[in-house]
Amino acid sequence: MALPKLDIVLYTSGTPNGQKASITLEELGLPYKVENIQISKNFQKEDWYLKINPNGRIPALVDRTPASDGEPREKRIFESGAMMLYLCERYDKEHKLSFPYDSDEYWEMVEWLVWMQSGLGPMQGQANHFFRYAPEKIEYGINRYQTETKRLYQVLEDRLEQQSKAGSKAPWIVGDKISIADLACFSWVNWDVWAGVNVKEFKLLGQWSDRINDRPAIQKGLDVPEPFEMKKKMQTKEGEEEYQKMHSQWVMKGQEADQEKRK
């Protein structure tokens, strides 16, 4: 029986969380359509989008691929970690980015995915905010979240060292291959300079980040829904200031809109 034609739509923007979804789709080689959710214009707060993602954030995914028996189906997924697990469970039958369900490696992968979702992403996100976006520089906030981001980078460094000693190729976070645990963590580590930290201070983590960045599917996925320019912009003071001003405006605009609704 021929497999049904995939009908996946990714609603996203060029942020670490958005890039988690697009690089997973690219690494799995899955065809998909892209809807650019322009955060600066508050598309993510519009009623039609809230029906897809009630949290009003990106990314989100709608999968209308028919069931194996040809029956129509529609599945909405929000939260990037859930999307990564869904895509692997449904479409990664050869375990290119995952591991067989209930194996030790599967649960280690889930552990590191949840660790990233509850630790690395939120902490580095706060480092981004206080270092780049806050209208006033609060040194305590900057130091607090940059220090915590570095601590979490060290956790990854220690894990990679442990994996290397255990014989893991490269090494990777789980087992002997790249998995969604690596992709999820990479999507934030790849924005290290934006948070005011430097992944190159961590030998194995820096090498791990370079290996992932060198993969063609990663490069393609990072450029969804538009070219990823942060690192290029950071090469000059003018580019850095331009990129920071642009992002600060929509971050603060969104925060002000949320505050106004809750008065």
SULRAGI-V687498 format. One record per pair of residues at least 24 apart in sequence whose C-alpha atoms are under 7 Angstrom apart, sorted by sequence separation. I is the first residue (numbers start at 1). J is the second residue. D is the distance in Angstrom with one decimal. If there is no record, write none. Layout:
BEGIN
<<I/J/D> <I/J/D>>
END
This chain:
BEGIN
<<8/32/4.9> <9/33/4.7> <10/34/4.9> <11/35/4.8> <12/36/5.6> <13/37/5.6> <52/76/6.3> <6/31/6.8> <7/32/6.6> <8/33/6.2> <9/34/5.7> <10/35/6.1> <11/36/6.1> <12/37/5.4> <13/38/6.7> <53/78/5.6> <123/148/6.7> <124/149/5.5> <11/37/6.1> <123/149/6.0> <120/149/6.6> <81/113/6.8> <120/152/6.3> <18/58/6.2> <18/59/5.1> <17/59/6.8> <160/204/6.6> <13/58/6.7> <157/202/6.5> <12/58/5.4> <11/58/6.9> <12/59/4.6> <157/204/6.0> <11/59/5.5> <12/60/6.7> <157/205/5.4> <11/60/5.1> <146/195/7.0> <156/205/6.9> <10/60/6.1> <11/61/5.9> <10/61/4.6> <146/197/6.7> <9/61/5.7> <10/62/6.7> <9/62/5.3> <8/62/5.9> <9/63/6.4> <8/63/4.5> <7/63/5.9> <8/64/6.2> <7/64/5.2> <8/65/6.8> <7/65/4.7> <6/65/4.9> <21/80/6.0> <5/65/6.5> <20/80/6.5> <24/84/6.6> <4/65/6.8> <4/66/6.1> <21/83/6.8> <17/80/6.2> <21/84/6.5> <4/68/6.7> <28/92/7.0> <131/195/6.5> <3/68/6.9> <109/174/6.2> <131/196/6.9> <108/174/6.6> <128/194/6.3> <121/188/6.4> <128/195/4.5> <113/181/5.1> <116/184/6.9> <127/195/5.3> <105/174/6.5> <112/181/5.7> <116/185/6.0> <105/175/6.5> <113/184/6.6> <124/195/6.5> <109/181/5.5> <97/178/6.2> <98/179/5.4> <97/179/4.1> <98/180/6.6> <97/180/5.7> <84/180/6.8> <132/244/6.5> <133/248/4.8> <20/183/6.5> <20/184/5.7> <20/187/5.8> <19/187/6.4> <16/187/5.0> <16/188/5.4> <36/225/5.7> <27/217/5.3> <26/217/5.3> <27/218/7.0> <34/225/6.7> <23/217/6.7> <23/218/5.3> <26/221/5.8> <23/221/4.2> <22/221/4.9> <23/222/6.5> <19/221/6.6> <22/224/6.5> <19/222/5.7> <14/224/6.5> <40/250/4.7> <14/225/6.4> <39/250/6.9> <13/225/6.0> <14/226/6.9> <12/225/6.8> <14/228/6.9>>
END
